[in-house]
Amino acid sequence: MNRRVRTILTAVTAVALSAALAGPAVAAPPSDHHDATRQAMRAAVADGVPGVTVGVRQGHGSWAATAGVGDLETGKPRSVRDHYRVASITKTFVATVVLQLEAEGRLSLDDTVDTWLPGVVRGHGHDGREITLRQLLNHTSGIFDYLADPGFQRTYMTADGFMKHRFDEVEPEELLAFALANEPYFAPGTSFEYSNTNYLLAARVIEKATGNDDYGDEIDRRIIAPLHLTSTSVPTTRVTLPRPGSRAYSKLARTDTGPTYDVTELNPRLAYGSGQMVSSSADLNRFYSALLRGRLLPPEQLKEMKTTVPSSRETSRYGLGLVDRKLDCGVHVWGHDGGIFGSNSDAVTTQDGRHSLAVNFNGDWSGSTDAVIEAEFCGR
């Protein structure tokens, strides 16, 4: 899932929102050069984000800090160890498993979707016989994004709909039906359009290729366990976050005004393979650093993952579940962002995997994770 009960902004929490950054860091370098990053975090809070948590890994050292609050009601600060919903960052994990399966000779990126999911992608011009797995992973399939379906939005993304359906146990086939009720964006391979449906299908392909009923088990076995990502999981229907964790807040509307809702608890299966995971800043830094340094994929598959197409943003290109982003200072970083109810996250690393940053906002209506990344890697 990408980019978007009670009003609780009181005088007490307003003071808490402007709180200074929590304590410095874990193993911070002797000369702390993260001042610009701290300022960007404070600016996000001033812009209305309840709280920010950031972790940085650089060489053999690490640094972490927080700003604002993790609970608007109590004023409790965020923790540098917070668990949070990483949303579309899940896509990099899913793509990594698909590429591992290719390296093992268990599938090919040139296989059609129909090879693995026969007859599943049909309707209103969609045809899985014409779409390859590569096109799923780099969003050139043209398949409609189920999150953009008006029926899905009414049911799950409005305030009334979310509060009524936040704990629904929805099967992937039901989510796919929302997508296939619409026409495709374009013929496969002719353009780019970000679609969460692509990764719902990629997760189903993992299950078919491995014989495992839950793609999350493959992520756990192949990535989480080997890298010792102790704060990372692919929850099935668990609606709460592990501890420590902050509350998550949303306006549940396309606005930065109006009531603020606590949306911490929800059924993550609504995001399935497109955005189901939970992690922490330290774990995300470890994951992306290991990925870019070749610890998870052979050179051929890592090269495929980093083969990009133009995306919807002028400053970035999309690979296979991995984004190449050019910053204002000319530095290139690789990673992914993710947005889900009450949570905006971003995780990036340099090409050599030696300098990584992961950031999370526990509010989804304001602030810029881009600004935090620019501050860390460009110093402004």
Buried (B, 14 or more C-beta within 10 A) or exposed (E): BBEBEEEBBEEEBEEBBEBEBBEEBBEBBEEEEBEBBBBBBBBBBBBBBBBBBBBBBBEEEBBBBBBBBBBBBEBBBBBBBBBBBBBBBBBBBBBBBBBBBBBEEEBEBEBBBBBBBEEBBEBEEBBBEBBBBBBBBBBBBBBBBBBBBEEBBEBBBBBEBBEEBBEBEBEBEBBBBBBBBBEBBBBBBEEBBBBBBBBBBBBBBBBBBBEEEBBBBBBBEBBBEEBEBEBBBBBEEEEEBBEBBBBBBBBBBEEEEEBBBBBBBBBBBBBBBBBBBBBBBBBBBBBBBBBBBEBBBBEEBBEBBBBBBEBEEEEBBBBBBBBBBBBEEEBBBBBBBBBBBBBBBBBBBBBEBBBBBBBBBBBBBBBBBBBBBBBBBEEE
